[in-house]
Amino acid sequence: MSAADGGSALGSLQLIRSFASTRGADPEQDLLRTREDAAAWLRAAALLPDGAGLTNSEYAALLRLREALRDVLAARAAGRADADAAARLTRALADGRLVLTVDPAGPVRLASAARASYPNLVAVIAVALAGSMGTAGP
């Protein structure tokens, strides 16, 4: 899986919405309630390879990523800037360790410099976020 797998803007938007919607208003509606639940959801979303799991620290980071994303999306939907949420999201996305890869006969792509599963899934989310929200800010 590469970070470029975020796909089209529509596919990117769907991934971002799906990830942000893993928690409802009721705590019982949290699809990422446990590490095991989170790993299962990530595998179903093709963000985590079969058989891979999350460490405690990766799980905590995933929840921070989701909450920061939800806060940024809520702020944008309300037409306001939230510098704290944007900073938290930026920090959470740094785990993706994005780099550009250059194929001598093909395109330049974004990829994760990490070999572990968690940074790769964060990289895919980062690319999807950039594809769905674009470069222009509110």
C-alpha positions as a Python dict, from the first residue, in 0.01 Angstrom:
ca = {
    (1, 'M'): (0, 0, 0),
    (2, 'S'): (140, 340, -91),
    (3, 'A'): (28, 682, 14),
    (4, 'A'): (-73, 747, -345),
    (5, 'D'): (-345, 484, -303),
    (6, 'G'): (-578, 759, -174),
    (7, 'G'): (-725, 757, -525),
    (8, 'S'): (-959, 1013, -671),
    (9, 'A'): (-1087, 1315, -484),
    (10, 'L'): (-1422, 1137, -441),
    (11, 'G'): (-1252, 825, -301),
    (12, 'S'): (-1036, 1044, -79),
    (13, 'L'): (-1339, 1226, 56),
    (14, 'Q'): (-1515, 895, 124),
    (15, 'L'): (-1213, 766, 319),
    (16, 'I'): (-1193, 1083, 528),
    (17, 'R'): (-1567, 1083, 599),
    (18, 'S'): (-1563, 714, 683),
    (19, 'F'): (-1270, 749, 923),
    (20, 'A'): (-1412, 1061, 1092),
    (21, 'S'): (-1750, 887, 1129),
    (22, 'T'): (-1614, 590, 1322),
    (23, 'R'): (-1734, 763, 1639),
    (24, 'G'): (-2091, 871, 1693),
    (25, 'A'): (-2237, 1088, 1966),
    (26, 'D'): (-2290, 780, 2184),
    (27, 'P'): (-1964, 621, 2313),
    (28, 'E'): (-2119, 281, 2238),
    (29, 'Q'): (-2118, 379, 1869),
    (30, 'D'): (-1738, 397, 1848),
    (31, 'L'): (-1614, 159, 1578),
    (32, 'L'): (-1260, 206, 1713),
    (33, 'R'): (-1355, 145, 2078),
    (34, 'T'): (-1079, -110, 2136),
    (35, 'R'): (-745, -184, 1967),
    (36, 'E'): (-899, -497, 1820),
    (37, 'D'): (-1203, -307, 1689),
    (38, 'A'): (-974, -43, 1538),
    (39, 'A'): (-754, -302, 1369),
    (40, 'A'): (-1060, -478, 1227),
    (41, 'W'): (-1201, -149, 1091),
    (42, 'L'): (-863, -53, 942),
    (43, 'R'): (-830, -394, 773),
    (44, 'A'): (-1184, -367, 633),
    (45, 'A'): (-1095, -21, 497),
    (46, 'A'): (-779, -169, 340),
    (47, 'L'): (-560, 55, 557),
    (48, 'L'): (-398, -225, 757),
    (49, 'P'): (-268, -554, 614),
    (50, 'D'): (-432, -880, 715),
    (51, 'G'): (-280, -1011, 1035),
    (52, 'A'): (-139, -671, 1135),
    (53, 'G'): (-243, -507, 1458),
    (54, 'L'): (-184, -188, 1650),
    (55, 'T'): (38, -131, 1950),
    (56, 'N'): (-104, 61, 2245),
    (57, 'S'): (82, 375, 2137),
    (58, 'E'): (-35, 340, 1775),
    (59, 'Y'): (-392, 293, 1893),
    (60, 'A'): (-372, 605, 2111),
    (61, 'A'): (-220, 797, 1817),
    (62, 'L'): (-500, 675, 1588),
    (63, 'L'): (-764, 807, 1827),
    (64, 'R'): (-581, 1142, 1852),
    (65, 'L'): (-567, 1156, 1471),
    (66, 'R'): (-941, 1088, 1443),
    (67, 'E'): (-1034, 1348, 1706),
    (68, 'A'): (-812, 1615, 1552),
    (69, 'L'): (-960, 1540, 1209),
    (70, 'R'): (-1314, 1561, 1348),
    (71, 'D'): (-1233, 1895, 1513),
    (72, 'V'): (-1086, 2039, 1192),
    (73, 'L'): (-1382, 1919, 986),
    (74, 'A'): (-1629, 2063, 1239),
    (75, 'A'): (-1450, 2397, 1239),
    (76, 'R'): (-1448, 2413, 861),
    (77, 'A'): (-1815, 2317, 843),
    (78, 'A'): (-1890, 2603, 1084),
    (79, 'G'): (-1685, 2842, 870),
    (80, 'R'): (-1428, 2911, 1138),
    (81, 'A'): (-1060, 2844, 1184),
    (82, 'D'): (-940, 2629, 1474),
    (83, 'A'): (-564, 2673, 1505),
    (84, 'D'): (-538, 2422, 1791),
    (85, 'A'): (-719, 2149, 1597),
    (86, 'A'): (-513, 2222, 1286),
    (87, 'A'): (-190, 2198, 1487),
    (88, 'R'): (-301, 1869, 1648),
    (89, 'L'): (-395, 1727, 1307),
    (90, 'T'): (-63, 1836, 1159),
    (91, 'R'): (125, 1663, 1443),
    (92, 'A'): (-82, 1346, 1406),
    (93, 'L'): (-26, 1334, 1029),
    (94, 'A'): (351, 1365, 1077),
    (95, 'D'): (348, 997, 1175),
    (96, 'G'): (294, 922, 805),
    (97, 'R'): (654, 1025, 728),
    (98, 'L'): (567, 1128, 374),
    (99, 'V'): (835, 1150, 108),
    (100, 'L'): (827, 1190, -269),
    (101, 'T'): (931, 890, -474),
    (102, 'V'): (1045, 938, -831),
    (103, 'D'): (1002, 665, -1090),
    (104, 'P'): (1243, 723, -1381),
    (105, 'A'): (975, 621, -1631),
    (106, 'G'): (664, 726, -1439),
    (107, 'P'): (505, 972, -1204),
    (108, 'V'): (629, 1130, -886),
    (109, 'R'): (428, 992, -594),
    (110, 'L'): (389, 1041, -223),
    (111, 'A'): (484, 742, -11),
    (112, 'S'): (563, 670, 350),
    (113, 'A'): (932, 644, 433),
    (114, 'A'): (839, 402, 712),
    (115, 'R'): (815, 27, 675),
    (116, 'A'): (570, -28, 959),
    (117, 'S'): (194, -55, 900),
    (118, 'Y'): (81, 237, 1117),
    (119, 'P'): (286, 512, 947),
    (120, 'N'): (171, 378, 611),
    (121, 'L'): (-196, 403, 702),
    (122, 'V'): (-142, 756, 835),
    (123, 'A'): (27, 845, 505),
    (124, 'V'): (-276, 717, 311),
    (125, 'I'): (-507, 925, 531),
    (126, 'A'): (-281, 1232, 485),
    (127, 'V'): (-288, 1199, 107),
    (128, 'A'): (-664, 1143, 111),
    (129, 'L'): (-709, 1449, 330),
    (130, 'A'): (-502, 1662, 94),
    (131, 'G'): (-697, 1524, -202),
    (132, 'S'): (-1036, 1588, -45),
    (133, 'M'): (-971, 1926, 115),
    (134, 'G'): (-733, 2064, -144),
    (135, 'T'): (-468, 2324, -84),
    (136, 'A'): (-696, 2621, -29),
    (137, 'G'): (-801, 2684, 329),
    (138, 'P'): (-1110, 2863, 456),
}
